[in-house]
C-alpha cells in the first residue's frame, strides 16, 4: 500500500469514529465528550494525513512551482486516494498543476490519469481534469478520448465528451 492509500485509510478510520460518536453524542455528557474528542483527533490529523508533509504546505509549494511538490502532486493524482474532501483537494491540485512547468514524463503520466478517471466512476473533479487536459494534450490522447466517447459505457462517454469539449474550447 502506498503512503497516499495508507493515509487515506487512516483518515477514513478517524472519520468513522467521529460519525459513530456523533450518533450517540446526545445521550449524555460522556458521549458528547467522546464525540468532541474524536472530532478533535480527526481535525488535528487531517492536514498531515490528507497529504504527506501537510496539505497546506503542499499547496504553498505548488503555488511557487517547487519541482518536488509538482512531482508529489502528480503521484497523488496517480494514487487517487479516497477520503473526506479528497475530490476538492484533487481539483485544487489540478488547478495549481495547470499553472506549473511539467516535464514530458509528468504530462504523459497525467494523460494516463485522466484516461483512467474518464473510464471510472463519476468524480467531482472531472472538470478540473478537463481544464488540465488542454495543457497536456497530444494527438494520441485526443484519439483515445474520441474512441472512449464512441465505444464505452454512458459514464465514460460523458466524461470523454467533457474532456474533448475542454480541448475544443482551448484551441
C-alpha positions in Angstrom: 0.0 0.0 0.0 1.4 3.4 -0.9 1.6 6.3 1.5 -1.4 8.1 -0.1 -3.6 5.0 0.3 -2.3 4.3 3.9 -3.1 7.9 4.9 -6.5 7.9 3.3 -7.3 4.6 5.1 -6.3 6.2 8.4 -8.4 9.3 7.7 -11.4 7.2 6.9 -10.9 5.3 10.2 -10.8 8.6 12.1 -13.8 9.9 10.2 -15.8 6.8 11.0 -15.0 7.3 14.7 -16.4 10.8 14.5 -19.6 9.6 12.8 -20.0 6.8 15.3 -19.6 9.1 18.2 -21.9 11.6 16.7 -24.7 9.1 16.6 -24.6 8.9 20.5 -23.5 12.5 21.4 -26.9 13.5 22.7 -27.2 10.5 25.1 -25.1 12.2 27.8 -22.1 14.2 28.7 -19.7 11.3 28.3 -20.9 10.6 24.8 -20.7 14.3 24.0 -17.1 14.4 25.2 -16.3 11.3 23.2 -17.6 12.9 20.0 -15.7 16.1 20.7 -12.5 14.1 21.3 -13.0 12.1 18.1 -13.6 15.3 16.2 -10.5 16.9 17.7 -8.3 14.0 16.8 -9.7 13.9 13.2 -9.1 17.6 12.6 -5.7 17.6 14.3 -4.5 14.7 12.0 -6.2 15.9 8.8 -3.6 18.2 7.3 -0.8 15.7 7.6 -2.8 12.7 6.6 -4.6 14.3 3.6 -1.2 14.9 2.0 2.3 13.7 3.1 4.1 16.6 4.6 0.9 18.6 5.0 -1.8 19.6 2.6 -1.4 23.3 3.3 2.4 23.1 2.8 1.9 21.2 -0.5 -0.4 23.9 -1.8 2.0 26.6 -0.8 4.9 24.8 -2.5 2.8 24.2 -5.6 1.9 27.8 -5.9 5.6 28.8 -6.2 6.4 25.9 -8.6 8.5 23.8 -6.4 9.6 20.8 -8.6 9.4 18.3 -5.8 5.9 19.4 -4.9 4.9 19.1 -8.5 6.2 15.6 -8.7 4.4 14.6 -5.4 1.2 16.2 -6.7 1.4 14.1 -9.8 1.9 11.0 -7.7 -1.0 12.0 -5.5 -3.3 12.1 -8.6 -1.9 8.8 -9.8 -2.6 7.1 -6.4 -6.1 8.7 -6.4 -6.7 8.4 -2.6 -10.3 8.5 -1.4 -11.1 10.3 1.8 -13.3 13.0 3.2 -12.9 16.1 0.9 -10.3 14.4 -1.3 -12.2 15.4 -4.5 -11.9 19.0 -3.5 -8.2 18.6 -2.9 -7.6 16.9 -6.2 -9.4 19.7 -8.0 -7.2 22.3 -6.2 -4.1 20.3 -7.1 -5.1 20.1 -10.7 -5.8 23.8 -10.9 -2.3 24.5 -9.4 -0.6 22.0 -11.7 -2.1 23.6 -14.8 0.0 26.7 -14.0 3.3 24.9 -13.4 6.0 23.7 -15.7 5.6 20.0 -16.2 8.1 17.5 -17.6 7.2 15.4 -20.7 7.1 12.4 -18.3 4.7 14.1 -15.9 2.4 15.1 -18.9 2.3 11.6 -20.1 1.5 10.3 -16.6 -1.2 12.9 -16.2 -2.7 11.9 -19.5 -2.8 8.4 -18.3 -4.5 9.5 -15.0 -7.1 11.5 -17.0 -7.9 8.5 -19.2 -8.3 6.3 -16.1 -10.7 8.8 -14.5 -12.7 9.1 -17.7 -13.2 5.3 -17.7 -14.0 5.1 -14.0 -16.9 6.2 -11.8 -18.0 9.9 -11.8 -15.9 12.2 -9.7 -16.4 15.8 -8.7 -13.1 16.9 -10.0 -13.7 15.8 -13.6 -14.0 19.4 -14.8 -10.6 20.2 -13.3 -9.1 17.2 -15.2 -10.7 18.8 -18.3 -9.0 22.1 -17.7 -5.6 20.5 -17.2 -6.1 18.3 -20.3 -5.8 21.3 -22.6 -2.3 21.9 -21.3 -1.0 18.3 -21.7 -2.8 17.0 -24.7 -1.3 15.3 -27.7 -2.9 13.6 -30.8 -2.8 10.1 -29.3 -4.6 11.3 -26.1 -7.3 13.0 -28.2 -7.7 9.9 -30.3 -8.1 7.7 -27.2 -10.7 10.1 -25.8 -12.6 10.1 -29.1 -12.5 6.3 -29.1 -13.9 6.2 -25.5 -16.6 8.7 -26.4 -17.7 6.3 -29.2 -17.3 2.9 -27.6 -17.8 3.0 -23.9 -20.4 2.9 -21.1 -22.5 6.0 -20.6 -20.3 7.5 -17.8 -17.1 7.1 -19.7 -18.8 8.5 -22.9 -20.0 11.6 -20.9 -16.6 12.1 -19.3 -14.7 11.7 -22.6 -17.1 14.2 -24.2 -16.5 16.6 -21.4 -12.7 16.4 -21.7 -12.9 16.7 -25.5 -15.1 19.8 -25.1 -12.4 21.4 -22.9 -9.8 20.6 -25.6 -12.0 22.1 -28.3 -12.6 25.3 -26.3 -8.8 25.6 -25.7 -8.0 25.6 -29.4 
